[in-house]
Amino acid sequence: MSILATVALAFLAAVLGLLIAALLTTWRLRLGVVKDGHWRFSAVLRFLDGRGPPIPISGGSRKLQKKGVRKPRTRPGGTAWPAGPEVVGDAVDLLRCIHLRSAKVSAQFGCHDPADTGHLYGLLTPVIYGAGGAAAVDLDVAPVFDRECLEGIASIDVSVRPIALVPSAARLAWHLSRGNG
């Protein structure tokens, strides 16, 4: 019985050690979206700062469906849920734990009205040209004025150390559960 208990304890220690090592090392996540009539999503996770084997998380395509207008979500009291400063601060802290390694977007868009297309492009211009200074970001967005369309490819590569997410995620969950949002 003693040998069986020793083997079981050694196995549990090895599993716990692997779990702790996985939480302490950096994970790399690559997300991709392609829109050409259908939406296609892909996500690949790699442990050990991208040196581990790729683990596909999701994939597939979805037919574009028209949906009706949704009502805003309300709290049980009947009022819309306001995001308070604590929740916004916790969400920002959570996003600071995620490091952008690269982002690439190549897209074409057009609205029903060419004036709306121009207005939307004008709103996006500071983001398009402002992000051009970052070496890791490549944005190529083109307006299409003669038809309504949304086509393109987007890819983002981020790295995160899961153990760094724990304090921010715990604070965010605490504030959301208390309703201090």
BELCORQUI-V593687 format. One line per field, one symbol per residue. ss: DSSP state (2 for helix, 1 for strand, 0 for the rest). phi: phi as a letter, one per 20 degrees, with the letter a starting at -180 (. if undefined). psi: psi as a letter, one per 40 degrees, with the letter a starting at -180 (. if undefined). Layout:
BEGIN
ss: ???
phi: ???
psi: ???
END
This chain:
BEGIN
ss: 0222222222222222222222220111111111100111111111000000001111111110000000000100000100002222222222220111111111111100022222222222222222222000111111100000111111111111122222222222222222000
phi: .ffffffffffffffffffffffeeeddcddccccbocecdbbcdcellnefffdfebrpccffdedffefffcfgfoeffeeefffffffffffffddfeabcccbcbbdfdgfffffffffegfffefeffefedcdcdcedeebebbcqccbccccbdgfffgfffffffffffemef
psi: ddddddddddddddddddddddddihihhhiihhhfdihhiihhhhiffeeiihhhdiiaihhhihiihiiiiiideeiihhhiddddddddddddehhhdihhhhihiiidhddddddddddeddddddeddhdehhhghhiheeihihiahhhhhiiihddddddddddddddddefe.
END
